[in-house]
Amino acid sequence: MENQYFTSGELNVQNRAFLLGDAVKVSFFIREAKLIMDEECYFFLMASMRKIRMNIPLTYTLEFFQSLFQKDIIDGKGIKNGIINFQVYRNSDGITLSKSSVSYFYEVVEIEDVLETHQRPLELDLIKEINVNNNLLSNIRVHCPENIYGAIYAQENDLDDVILLNPNKRIARATSGNLLFLEGEVIKVPKQTEGAYISPFMENFVTFLHKNKLADIQEHEIIAFESQKAEEILLISEEKGIFSVGKIRNKTFGNSRFLEMVKKWKKSF
């Protein structure tokens, strides 16, 4: 089914998302006709808007978004499973930019189960021509030309995605999400200070693993070649879902242990 699109008003070429990329995006998740992790996603949206100095409307409460998605998507469109990629953009109607009003636009991508690992393992590679920053705004989903360049590079080289490095040549993330590296009983996750995304989706997963003592979760500074030492690699994307990584260059990876962890996580909902 084609993606469904919704907006708070008529889109036009005067909005600052179109002209300047002045927008922030988060994802919400629908599973079995119910919102899941909605509180975590909502607070991440609020934090992201504050970081780029957006004027947050008083109406933007958790209950507002719950009602909006229930009415328009779950009840209105009958969508039972999917990812809502929600974008808030700044208008040009205030005395200052920080006082300008905001509007929203979102798309709904239907998938079978947001908590299910996609069947086909991905093929990735490192990209060295560009890198991503590791500052305050690197952790939220704002306009990022590095993601666009990386996605085109992946397409042109028959890859599914690329691994982006920070200025210190350490692993930050992929263009579409965060990477988790399994070695023995340890899952290594690049630190947010390295340029990784803040991800309510991933944080819910690793918190579940930690609480149930299924793995030792460790935040690390990971140099590029360390990706080759992992036994399994998982990519968690707020926009697209969960993927196993099957190959990076000449190294192939298994996926059985991560699949079992995701399966147990899925049963907790």
N, C-alpha and C positions, 0 to 999 in steps of 0.2 A: 504493500500500500504506500502511496506517496506521502511524504511528510505533510503534517498539518501546520499552518502558520497563523499566528494571532498577534494583534497589536492593540495598544491602548488608544490609538488614534491613527489618523491617516498618515502614512509615511510620505515624506517629501524630501526633496534635495536640500532643504534648509536644516535638517537635523544634523547635529555635530558628530553623530556616529558615522554618517555617510561622508561628511566633509573632512573630519579630522580623526576619526577613530576614537572619539571621546565617549567611550562606553565601557561597561564591565559586564561580564557574563558569568553565570553560575548554572549548575544543573540541578534539577529536581527529578525524583524517580518514582515511577508508578509500577507497582507490582500487585497483580491479582486485584486490580481496580481499587487499590489503596495507595496513598502516598507513604513512602518509607523514608526514613532519615530526614524528614521534612524540617524538623527543628534545627538540626545541624546545618542543613543547606541554607535555611533562612538566615541564621546568624552569620554564616559565611558571606551571604549577599550583603548584609548590613555592614560587616567589617570591610568588605571590598569597596563599597560605596564611600565609606568614610575615608579610606586610604586615598581615593582620587578626588576627595573634597566635593562629593556630590551632596546636594540638598535632599535629604531623605524625607519624603512626605509622611505626615502623621498617619496617613491611611495604610502605610506599608507595615502592617502587622502580620504576625504569623497566621492569624485567623483570616486575614484578607487573601493571602496566597492559597491557603487551604481551600477557601470557598471558591476562589477564581478557578483553580485547577479542577476542583470537583465539578463545578457547574459547566465549564466550557469544554473540558477534555474527557473526564471520566463519564459524566452523565450525558453531556452534550454530544460528544463524538463517539461514545461507547468504547473508548480506548482503555484496555485493561492492563497492558504492559508496555512501558516505553520510557524514554528519557526526554525530559523537558529542558531544552537549552534556552535559558531565560536571559535576555539582554536588557539592561537599563542604560539609556543614553541621555545625555544632557541636551536641553534645548537652549536657544539663544534669546531668552526673554527676560533675563534678570539684569539688575544694575551691575552686578558682578557675576562671574561665572559660578562662584560658590552659592549664589542665591538664585540661580536659574532653576526653573522647574525641570523635571525629568519625565520621560515617557518610557514605555517598555515595548519590547517585541520578543516573541518567542516561537520556537518551532518544537514540534513533538515528533520524535523518531520512534516508531513502533518497533520493538524487538520482542522476541519470544519470552525472555526472562532476563532482567537486568543483572541478576545474581548468577547467571550461568556463564561459564567460560565459553567463548566462541570456539567452534570446532577446529577451524584451521589455524595451526600455529603460524606466527608471523616471522618474516625474514627482515632483519634490521641490519644496519651498518652504522658506523661512526661517521660523522661529517665534521671536517676540520676547517672548511673555508670560513665558517661563521661560528659565533658562540653566543650564548645568552647571558645576560647580566645576572647578578645575584644580589640585587638590592630590594628595597621594600616592595616595589611594584612587580618584581619578577615572579612573585609567588601567587599572584592573582591573575585571573584571565582577562587581560586587557589586550588591545591591539598589539600584535607581535609579528613584525615582518619576518623574523627568523623562522617562525612556524610555517609561513607561506613558502619561503624559500626552501625549507627542509622538505615540505610535502611535495613540491615540484621536483626536487632532487630525487626523492624516493621514487616517484612515478617514472622519471626518466631513466632510472637505473634498476627498474623492476623490483623494487623493494616495497615493503608495506609501510615502513616508517624509518626514521633515522634517530640516532642517539645524539643529543645536543650536549656540548661541553660548555663549561663556564670559562671566563678569562684565564683561570688557573689550570686549564686543560683537564679538569675533573668532570665526571659525569654529573649533569644537572637533571635531565629528563629526556623523554622523547617529545616529538612535536605534539602528540595527541594526549600525553598523560605521563604518569610517574612509573618508574621501574623499580621492581623488587628483585633482589638477587639472593637465591637460596644456596647456602654452602653448609653442608652438614645439618646441624640443628639451628643455625643462625640465618635470619633473614636480614640482609643489609639493605637499608633504604637511604638514598642520598638526602643529606640534610637540606632543610629549606634555605639555609644560608648559602647553599651551593647553587641555588636556582631552581630547585624542585617546586612544583605547585603545592599550595595548600589544597588538600583534597578531603572533604568530609567523607567521600566514598571510600577512599583508601584508609583513612583513619578509623573508620568503623570496622573495616576488615582486620587491620593489624591489632586494634584494641581487643577484638574477639579472640584472635590467636594468642595474645598475651594473657588475657584473663583465663583462658582455658589451657594454658601452658602447652600449646601446640608448637610453639617455636620461640626462639629468643630473638626479639626484635631489636635491632641496633641501628641507630642513625650513624652514617659514616661519610667521610670524604673519600670518594672512590675514584681512583685514577683510571684512565681509559682502558688499559689492557686488563684490568681486574674483571671486566665483564666476561673475559674468556675463562676465568677460574670458576665461575658459577656452575652449579649442577642444573639449576632450573632458573628461569627468569619469567616474571609475570609483569604485564603492562596493565595498569588500571587507569582507564580513561573516563573522566566525568562525562564526556560528550558521547562516547561510543560503547563503553562497557569494559569487559574483562577479557584479556587475551594472553595466551601462552606465547612465549618467544621460542621459536624452533631453531633459528639459525642466525648467527652473526658471523659474517665472512665464512671461514671454513669450519667454524665450530658449531656443532649441533647440540641441542639441549633437550633433556627429557621434560616431562610435565606432570607425571603421575602424582607426585607429592603435593604440588600446588593444587591440582585438580581435587584431591581429597580434602585439602583444607577449605577450598571454596565450597565444596559440597557440604561440609559441616557448618560453615558459616551460613549458607543458604537455609539450612534447617532451623537456624536460630530465629528466623523471622516468622 
